[in-house]
Amino acid sequence: MRLFFKECKKIIFSLTFLMYVIVVFAMYFSQFVSDRDPIPQPRAGMADYGTVAKEVPEILMPNAVEGLVNEYLSGSFTTYPIGFYKNVKLNEKKSTELCEIIYELSGITKEQLDSFADYEEGGGYEAVPDGNGGFAMIMREPVLPEINIPESLTYERFRELMRQADKIIGGGSDYSDDYIVGSFSRVPKTYEDALDEYNAVINEEKITPAYARLFCDYSCIDLAIMPVFVAAALAAKDKKSRMEQLVYSRKISSARLVLTRYLALVFVMAIPVAITAIHAHIGVCGLYEGYDTDSLAFVKYPIMWLLPNILLATAVGMLLTEIFSPLIAIFVQGAWWFGGVFASTGGLTGNITSFVLVPRHNNLYGADLFAATFRQFTFNRIFYTSLSILIIILTVIIYEVKRRGGFNGLSGTFKNNSDKSAA
């Protein structure tokens, strides 16, 4: 325990930990706390209640076919094969196969697609006169060939063709079973829909779980990257002060040394998260005085959602600093983090996949969507926790080899530093 508290003290008084605390608190106060008001109860007769994803064939079919034609004409397809963003360009063989599907869906031949000269991708906004002397901003629609879905095309056959299209593209596209409804079949909410969502948060979930998910949604972004700075800096500090040589000479196992430091890092970096979680719980309960709340929501969700991010980023920082350098550790985790954040923007609510590093649920509503992906979410968090354990075991092995003088790390040119020192 003495070694554990000594490590904790070193971490707490480090500049990188101060930076970590500032980022955690800044993200919390700027994103979660700012402008936080109680959820208003829907009133009958409101002009707009938002939209909701519903499987309505009459809406889904034309929108999905239009999306497929649009992406074909643009020359690239957006996919999330294992939760990471990927831009796919098809070769001639796959383009021909996809055109056969498009022809069955729309009656448009490959020759017509390839010769269509008026194509415009759409997207973005433009100002148009509103008839009252002003302008209204509307989204630009894509300019596409005329699409006529055959009346003989059944919905079952349509879904089968969309699965084939997704397979040709490489999987994880908007046309897959996981994404197609949310991407192409959003309908206006009715008053009854909005009231059901409100009651689900207030009465069924008892309020705090919805806010705890939103809290984790914001916090997981910085917790997937910031711990690597603290872990890498701590190891770098020991190298600079030549503390490694003193540690190597002590009669203490490598496993105990590495695990103690790892647990100290995780423990200390969990403290600011716990403080913000407690503050969030108190704040939410204050917004809903007199309502029943789940008192453990801000304990359960941060542990299962955020702790794996801290575990992984810390483990990566320790391992890669031992093998290479702090800069390599930060670069690798940074690239992984960037890919994870970019991938998660493809579906901020209801699209948590099994391997995405930064699972998102950026909505107080959608408990049913979260429940629908809870199996993938659970696998995701267990996977990254298990990966963290494997990385730390590998760190222990590397550390022990270094203590025995068999390895002294790799430089930026990937040469064994022990060879250099021996020379």
N, C-alpha and C positions, 0 to 999 in steps of 0.2 A: 504493500500500500504506500510505503514511503516513496518508492520510485514512481508510482502512479501520480501522486500529488506533486512530485517534483516536475514531472512532465507537464502536468496541468498548469503549473505556475509558469513554466517556460512559454507555453502556448498563449496563455492569457496576456502576458506582458510583451508579446511580439507585435510588430507593426502590421503584419499580414492578418493577424486575428482581429485587430482593430478595424482594418479595412473590411474584413468579412462581416463584422458586426454592423458597420455602417451600411453595407449593401443590403443585408438582411432587413434591417430596420427601415431603410429607405424604400425598398420594394414593398414592405408591409404597409407603411403609412401612405405611400403615394398611390398604391393600387387597391388595397383592401379597405383602408380606413376612410380615404377621401370620399366625401359626398355620400356616406352610407346612411340611407334612410330605410324605414320599415317598408316592406313590400305592400303596395296599395292593393286593397281588395278591388277586383274588377267590378265595374258598374254596368248595368244593362244600358244599351244604346250608345256605347262608345264607338267612335269612328274606326278605330284600329286596335286589334288585340294581338298583333304580331302574326307570325306564321308557325306552322308545325309540319313536321315530316309525316306524311300519311301515304300509304300505298294505294294510289288511285290510278288505275291503268290509263284512263283517258288523259291524265296529265303526264304521267310518267313516260308513256311510250313516245309521244312526239318530242318531248324535251330531251330524252336520252338519244333518240335518233339524230336530232339536231346537234347535240353535243358531239356525237361520234363523227358526223360529217364535218363539223367545225374543226375538230382536232385533226382529222385526216387532211383537210385543206391547209391547215397551219403547218403541217409537216412534223408535228411532234405531239406526244401524249404524256400527260402527267400521271404518274403512278406512285403508290406507296407500298412496294412489294412486301417489306417486313417492317413497315412503320417509318421508313426513311424515304424522303423525297427522291424521285428519280425521273429524269426527262428521257423519254424513249423515242427513238427514231427507227422506223421499220425499214427492213431491206425490201427489195423488189418482190421476193416470194411472199413475205408476210403481208405486204401492201396489197398484193393481188388477192390473197385469201380474205383480207379484211373487206376489200371491195365487193367480193361475192356476198358477204354478209350485209353490207350496206345496200346492195342491189335488192336483196330479198326484203330488206326493211323499208326501202324508200322508192325502189324502181329506178334509181340513178345508177348508170353504168360507170365503170372505171374511166372510160374514155370521156364521158361527160364531166366527171370530177376533175380529171387532169387537164381538161381544156377550159375549165370555168375561170374566166379572166376577171370577173367583177368581185371576187372574194374580198371581204373585209372581216377581220377577226372580231370586232366588237369589243365591248368592255370600256370602262372609263365613262365619264359624264360629259354632256354637252349642254349648252344653254339654248333653250328654244323659247320663243315668245309665248307668254301665258294668256294673251288676249286682253289683259288689263293694263298694258303698257309696261309690264315687267317681263322677267324671264324666269323660267323654271328649269331646274337641272334634271335631265333624264339620262338614263344609261343608254349608251349606244348599242343597238342590236347588231349582231353579225349579219353580213350580207352573204347569203347562201343560195345554192340552187333550189328550185322548188321541190319540196319534199311531199310525197304522197304515200302515206302508209296504206298498204293494201287492206281492204276490208276483210279479206280471207285470213289475214295474219292473226292468229290467236295470241292471247296474252302469254300462255305457257310457252308457245314457240318463240315469242319475242324474248322472254327471259332466257330461254336456251341459247338463242343467238347472241344475247348480250354476254353470257358466260363464255361462249366461244370467242367473242371479240376480246374479252378481258384476257383470256388465255393467250391469244395471238400477241396482244400488246405486252404481256409478260406478267400479268397478275397485279392486284392491288390498284387497279384503275377505278374510275368512277362507275364503270359498268359491272363491277363485281357485286355479288350479293351483299357484301358488307357496306357498300357505299351508295348503291344505285338509288335507293329510296330517298336518302338524305340529300343526294345531289340533284335529283331531277323531279321530285314529287313533293314540293312544299306547298301547302295550301293555307289560306287565311284561317286563323283561329276564330272560333265562334265564342260568344260569351260563355257558353257552357264549357268549352275547352279551357278557357282562361280561368274560370272559376274552379274547375277540377284541379288545375295546376296549383292554384293558390291554396286550395284545401289540402293538397298532397304535402305541401311544404309546412303549412301551419298546423294541421291536425294530425296527419298520418306520420310525418317524419319528426314532428315536434321541433321544427325551426332550425335548431343548431346544426344538424347534419348537412343541410343545404349550404349553410355558411362555411362549415368546416371544409366541404369539398372545394368551395371557391377560394378559401384561404390556402389550401394545398395547391390548387391550380396555379396561383401566383408564386407561392414560395418554392415550388419544385423547379422553377426556371433557374433561379440563382443558386439553389442548393445542388444542382447538377454540375456546377462549374466552380463555385467559390472555394469549397473545401480543398481542391487540388492545390491552390495557392498556399494555404496554410500548411498542408502536409509537406509540400515540396520545400517551402521556405525553412521549415523546422529541420529537415534533413540537411539542407544546404548550410544552415547556420552551424551545425555540428561539424560538417566537413571543413568549413572556413576556419573554425576555432580549433581544429584538429582534435575534437572530442572523441572522434571515432577510435583513435589509437588508444585512448584511456579506457573507453568502453570495451574494446576488443580484449584488453588484458584482464578484465574482471572475470571472476568465476561465476558467471551467470549465463544461463542458456540463451541462445539466439531467439528461441521461441518466446521466452519470457520478455526479452527486451523489445522485440518487434510488437508483440501483442499488447504489452503495456502501453507503448507509445500509440499504437492504433486505437486502443480503447480510450486513452486520454484525449486524443484528437477528436474522436467521435463524441465523447461525453461533453467536452468543452464547447464544441461547435453545435451541439444540440441545445445548449442553454439559451442562446438568443432566440432560437425557434420556439422553445417552450415558453419563454417570456411573452413573445408575440401571440402565441396560441392562447395563453391565459388572458392576455389583454383583449384578444378578439372575443373570447367567450364572454367575458364580463361586458364588453361593449354590445354584443348581440343580445344578451339577456336584458341589458338596459333599454334596448330598443323595443323589446317585447315584454315589458313588465306586466305581470298577471297572466301570461301564457305559460303553458307547459313546455319545457325544453328538455332535450337530452343532455344531461350534465357531463356525459363522457365523450361526446362527439369530438371535441377538440383535443381529446387524448387518443382515441382510436384512429381517426383519420391521419393525423400527422405521423403516428408511429408506422402505420402500414404504407403510407404514401410517400412521406418525406425521408424517413430514416434510410431506406435503401439507396437514395441518392447521395446522402452523406457518406454512407458506408463505401459506395463504389468510388466516388471521386477521391476520397481519402486514400483508399487502397491503391488506386491508379497512381496517385501522387507519390506514395511511398515506394512502390515497386519501380516505376520508371526513373525516379530520382536515384535509386540504388544502382540501377543498370546503366542509365545514361546521365541525365542531368535534370535539374529543376525545369529548365526551359523546354526540354523534350516532353517532360511530364505535362506541363501546362499546355503545350501545343497539341499533344494527342488528345487530352481530355477536352480541350477547347474545340477541336475539330469534331469530336464526338458530340459534344454539347450543341454545337451549331447545327449539326445534322439532325439531332433530336428535336431541337426547337423548331427547325424548319419543317420537319416531318409532321409535328403535332399541329401546325397551323392548318393542315389539310382537313382537320375535323376537331374543332375546339370543344364540341359537346357530342358525346355518344359514339365516338370513334376511337376509343382506346384500344390499341393493338398489343400483341403479345411481346413485342421487342422494342417499342419506342422508348427512348431514354427519359423523355419528359412527358408523362401522361397528362392530358389536359381535360378539364371539365369546367369551362369558363361560363357557367350559368348557374343561377340559384335554382332554376327549375331543372327538369329532365332527370328526376330520380329514376324513372322507368328506363331511360336510356342508359344511365349508369348501371342499373341492375342488369340490363341486357348484355353489357360488356364486362360485368364483374368477374366472370370466369377468366377472361383475357387479362384483366387488371390484376387479379390475384396471381396468375402465372407470371406476369410481367414483374411484379414486385418480388416474388420468390426467386425468380431467375436472377435478377440483379443482386439480390442478397447472397445467393449461392455463389455467383460469380465473384463477388467481393471476398468471400471466404477463400475461394480458390486462389485469388490474387494475393491475399495475405499469406497463405501457405507457401506460395512461390516466393514471396518476399522473404520469408523466414529462411527458406533454402538458400537463396542468393546471399543473404546476410551471413549465414553460417559458412558458406564457401569463401566469402570475402575475409571472414575472421581467421580462416585457416590459411589465407594467403594464396588461394588458388585462383582468385579473380579480383580485379580491382575496378570493375566497371568498364563501360564503353564510352569513348569520346564521341563527339559529333561526327567523326569520320568512321565510326563503328570499328575502331581498333581497340583491343584489350589494353587498358591503361597499365596493367601489370607488366606487360612486355616493355612498355616505354620506361617504366621506373626501374626495371631490371637492367636495362641497357645503361 
